[in-house]
Amino acid sequence: MPIYLLGKELAFPPPSHGPKQGPVAVGGDLDPQRVLLAYAMGIFPWPHQGLPLLWFSPDPRMVLVPAEIHVPRSLGKVLRRRTFRVTLDNAFVDVMHGCAEIPRHDQDGTWITNDMIDSYVRLHDMGYAHSVEAWQGDELAGGLYGVSLGAVFFGESMFARVPDASKAAFVTLVRQLEKWQFGMIDCQTYTDHLARFGAEPWPRRRFLERLARALEAPTRKGRWAFDPTP
């Protein structure tokens, strides 16, 4: 199956023609407009050390429907106790650096390169990329970031310096996205962690069909904030 070499033009091959697990395209750059086009087509960048920039559209695709989230009982207690203060778009750069620097048992190094940080900070400034922060006092305990287009949130990465911090940030975000009538959260690839929250593997065809419909909704651009608590 061919893998497309990207040039300077802003274009990607149809992801439905690509391999199920390998990259659908190689090369190009992380210009924000190219990244936005990729997400809109169901493709995302995933840098690998020592290789040209790689772009993926896995089959199956891990997806969480906000209305179907499962919150473990123990985490529900953490949320009810308000162990963490959760905010939106208050520390985007710090969250990205936290995601890049936190050690992970299943990988050596990080795919969140300096070029990735520069690109997503620009997307944040443009109103497309967003962060969720969990605080203990004035200390950033954990968080996550991603990109929003239409009624889809494309999750990128999360980190925790305190147990349950990123989970609290994630659940709080999902509940807000449900209020905003987001149709799905793209979790990209399978993890046990995401499966416990109710995310499921979708065939790529189903994902791309649902993505096309969700992108018909207007994009909620700009800095996000949680709706006031009744």
Backbone torsions as a table, in degrees:
resi	resn	phi	psi	omega
1	MET	NA	131.1	-174.7
2	PRO	-70.8	147.2	171.3
3	ILE	-114.3	126.3	-171.6
4	TYR	-83.0	135.9	174.8
5	LEU	-93.8	119.3	-177.1
6	LEU	-82.0	145.4	174.3
7	GLY	-108.7	-152.0	-178.2
8	LYS	-79.1	-23.2	-178.2
9	GLU	-70.4	151.1	179.2
10	LEU	-85.2	91.6	-177.3
11	ALA	-157.4	148.7	175.0
12	PHE	-133.9	153.2	173.3
13	PRO	-72.3	156.8	175.4
14	PRO	-58.5	124.3	-176.6
15	PRO	-64.5	-23.2	179.6
16	SER	-64.0	-18.2	180.0
17	HIS	-91.9	-5.3	-173.5
18	GLY	-88.0	170.4	177.9
19	PRO	-65.7	158.8	-176.1
20	LYS	-71.7	-36.5	-175.3
21	GLN	-120.7	-27.5	-179.6
22	GLY	-79.7	177.3	179.2
23	PRO	-68.3	145.4	175.3
24	VAL	-90.9	-17.8	179.7
25	ALA	-155.9	157.0	-178.0
26	VAL	-133.7	139.6	174.1
27	GLY	99.7	-155.6	-175.2
28	GLY	73.9	-157.1	-178.9
29	ASP	-146.0	-177.1	-178.3
30	LEU	-104.9	33.0	172.3
31	ASP	-55.1	133.4	-176.0
32	PRO	-53.2	-37.1	179.8
33	GLN	-67.2	-35.5	177.0
34	ARG	-67.5	-41.2	180.0
35	VAL	-64.4	-42.4	178.7
36	LEU	-63.2	-41.1	177.7
37	LEU	-61.7	-42.0	179.8
38	ALA	-59.7	-49.6	-179.8
39	TYR	-59.4	-42.5	-178.7
40	ALA	-63.3	-23.2	178.9
41	MET	-96.9	1.3	-179.1
42	GLY	84.6	26.0	-178.0
43	ILE	-122.2	147.9	176.4
44	PHE	-141.0	151.8	178.3
45	PRO	-80.6	143.3	178.0
46	TRP	-145.6	86.6	-178.3
47	PRO	-62.1	144.2	175.5
48	HIS	-126.5	130.5	-176.2
49	GLN	-57.5	132.1	176.8
50	GLY	82.9	0.6	-179.3
51	LEU	-120.8	159.0	171.2
52	PRO	-59.9	164.9	-180.0
53	LEU	-60.2	129.0	-178.0
54	LEU	-111.1	144.3	-179.1
55	TRP	-125.2	134.1	-171.6
56	PHE	-125.4	153.8	169.8
57	SER	-147.2	78.1	-170.0
58	PRO	-67.7	154.0	177.2
59	ASP	-134.2	108.1	11.6
60	PRO	-82.5	173.0	-179.0
61	ARG	-117.5	130.8	-178.7
62	MET	-80.6	125.0	-173.7
63	VAL	-136.1	140.5	172.3
64	LEU	-118.7	125.0	171.5
65	VAL	-85.3	120.6	-173.4
66	PRO	-51.5	-40.0	-177.7
67	ALA	-68.6	-12.2	-175.7
68	GLU	-108.9	15.9	-178.9
69	ILE	-64.5	141.2	174.5
70	HIS	-109.3	122.8	179.9
71	VAL	-106.0	114.6	177.6
72	PRO	-55.7	147.9	-175.3
73	ARG	-57.8	-42.5	-178.1
74	SER	-63.9	-37.1	178.5
75	LEU	-71.2	-35.6	176.2
76	GLY	-57.7	-38.2	177.2
77	LYS	-65.1	-40.1	177.8
78	VAL	-60.7	-42.5	-179.5
79	LEU	-67.5	-42.0	-179.3
80	ARG	-66.4	-32.6	178.6
81	ARG	-77.9	-9.7	-177.7
82	ARG	55.0	48.1	178.0
83	THR	-59.4	-32.7	-179.1
84	PHE	-122.1	146.3	169.2
85	ARG	-94.1	120.1	-173.9
86	VAL	-106.9	131.8	-178.9
87	THR	-129.0	166.0	177.1
88	LEU	-118.0	132.1	172.0
89	ASP	56.5	35.2	177.5
90	ASN	-98.1	-19.6	-175.7
91	ALA	-153.9	57.5	-173.7
92	PHE	-58.5	-49.3	-177.0
93	VAL	-62.9	-42.3	179.9
94	ASP	-63.5	-37.7	178.4
95	VAL	-66.0	-43.8	178.6
96	MET	-61.0	-43.2	178.9
97	HIS	-66.0	-37.1	176.5
98	GLY	-61.4	-42.7	178.2
99	CYS	-65.1	-36.4	-178.1
100	ALA	-73.6	-32.3	-170.0
101	GLU	-96.0	-19.1	-175.3
102	ILE	-68.8	131.7	178.1
103	PRO	-66.5	142.0	178.3
104	ARG	-128.7	131.8	-173.7
105	HIS	-67.6	-21.0	-173.5
106	ASP	-102.0	11.4	-179.7
107	GLN	-153.5	155.8	178.4
108	ASP	-109.7	112.2	-177.3
109	GLY	86.2	-159.1	-176.4
110	THR	-141.8	149.9	173.6
111	TRP	-88.7	-6.8	-177.8
112	ILE	-86.6	83.8	-177.1
113	THR	-77.8	171.4	175.9
114	ASN	-60.9	-36.4	177.2
115	ASP	-64.8	-38.0	176.4
116	MET	-62.8	-46.2	-179.5
117	ILE	-60.7	-46.0	179.8
118	ASP	-59.6	-43.8	-177.9
119	SER	-65.1	-46.4	-175.2
120	TYR	-75.2	-27.6	171.9
121	VAL	-64.5	-39.5	175.9
122	ARG	-64.7	-40.3	176.5
123	LEU	-63.9	-36.5	175.9
124	HIS	-63.9	-45.0	178.4
125	ASP	-62.4	-30.4	178.5
126	MET	-80.5	-10.2	177.4
127	GLY	93.9	12.7	-178.2
128	TYR	-104.1	-31.0	-178.7
129	ALA	-101.2	142.7	-173.0
130	HIS	-138.9	152.8	177.8
131	SER	-124.1	152.8	174.4
132	VAL	-124.0	129.4	-175.4
133	GLU	-118.4	138.3	172.1
134	ALA	-112.9	123.0	-174.4
135	TRP	-113.6	147.1	163.8
136	GLN	-121.6	107.5	-170.0
137	GLY	64.0	-127.4	178.4
138	ASP	-98.7	7.6	-177.2
139	GLU	-98.5	134.0	176.7
140	LEU	-76.3	110.9	-175.3
141	ALA	-90.5	-20.6	-179.4
142	GLY	171.6	177.7	179.2
143	GLY	168.9	-172.0	-179.4
144	LEU	-155.4	165.1	176.4
145	TYR	-144.7	162.6	178.3
146	GLY	-173.5	-170.9	-176.4
147	VAL	-122.0	143.7	179.6
148	SER	-120.9	130.6	171.9
149	LEU	-138.4	133.5	-179.9
150	GLY	55.1	-130.5	179.5
151	ALA	-105.5	36.2	179.7
152	VAL	-127.3	136.9	168.8
153	PHE	-111.4	123.3	179.5
154	PHE	-97.4	100.5	-179.1
155	GLY	-71.7	138.5	-178.3
156	GLU	-110.3	-55.0	-176.9
157	SER	-161.9	159.0	175.9
158	MET	-141.9	162.1	178.8
159	PHE	-149.9	159.8	177.6
160	ALA	-144.0	130.8	171.1
161	ARG	-99.9	-15.6	178.3
162	VAL	-127.6	136.0	179.8
163	PRO	-52.4	136.4	177.0
164	ASP	76.3	-1.9	-176.7
165	ALA	-65.0	-49.3	-178.9
166	SER	-69.2	-32.3	178.0
167	LYS	-65.2	-42.5	178.2
168	ALA	-63.4	-40.5	177.8
169	ALA	-63.5	-42.7	-177.6
170	PHE	-64.3	-50.0	-178.0
171	VAL	-63.7	-40.4	179.1
172	THR	-62.8	-40.3	176.6
173	LEU	-64.1	-47.0	-176.6
174	VAL	-59.6	-41.9	179.0
175	ARG	-63.5	-36.8	176.6
176	GLN	-68.9	-41.6	179.2
177	LEU	-62.4	-35.3	176.3
178	GLU	-62.8	-41.7	177.9
179	LYS	-62.4	-34.4	179.9
180	TRP	-84.3	4.7	176.7
181	GLN	64.3	39.3	171.8
182	PHE	-72.9	137.2	-176.2
183	GLY	-82.7	-28.2	-177.9
184	MET	-164.9	158.7	173.5
185	ILE	-117.1	121.2	178.3
186	ASP	-80.4	113.5	179.1
187	CYS	-99.4	1.4	174.1
188	GLN	70.5	-79.3	-173.9
189	THR	-126.4	160.3	-174.7
190	TYR	-68.2	135.8	163.7
191	THR	-141.6	151.1	176.5
192	ASP	-59.7	-36.2	-179.1
193	HIS	-58.3	-47.3	-179.2
194	LEU	-71.3	-36.6	179.1
195	ALA	-61.7	-35.7	179.5
196	ARG	-65.2	-24.4	177.4
197	PHE	-86.0	-3.7	178.3
198	GLY	105.2	2.9	176.0
199	ALA	-68.1	146.0	-176.9
200	GLU	-132.5	150.6	175.7
201	PRO	-77.7	122.7	177.7
202	TRP	-105.8	141.3	169.3
203	PRO	-55.9	144.3	-176.7
204	ARG	-56.9	-37.6	-179.7
205	ARG	-60.1	-44.6	178.7
206	ARG	-63.7	-42.6	179.7
207	PHE	-60.0	-46.7	-177.6
208	LEU	-66.2	-35.8	177.6
209	GLU	-65.8	-45.3	179.6
210	ARG	-68.1	-35.0	177.4
211	LEU	-61.8	-46.3	-179.5
212	ALA	-58.5	-41.5	179.2
213	ARG	-68.8	-41.2	-178.0
214	ALA	-66.2	-29.5	-179.4
215	LEU	-75.2	-7.0	174.8
216	GLU	-73.2	-19.7	177.6
217	ALA	-76.0	151.8	177.1
218	PRO	-66.1	146.2	177.9
219	THR	-80.9	133.1	178.9
220	ARG	-84.8	83.6	-176.5
221	LYS	-83.2	163.7	176.7
222	GLY	94.0	-177.2	-179.2
223	ARG	-71.5	132.5	179.9
224	TRP	-91.0	155.0	173.3
225	ALA	-148.5	147.9	177.7
226	PHE	-68.0	144.8	173.6
227	ASP	-61.4	146.5	178.7
228	PRO	-59.3	141.9	177.3
229	THR	-73.6	128.4	-178.4
230	PRO	-59.1	NA	NA
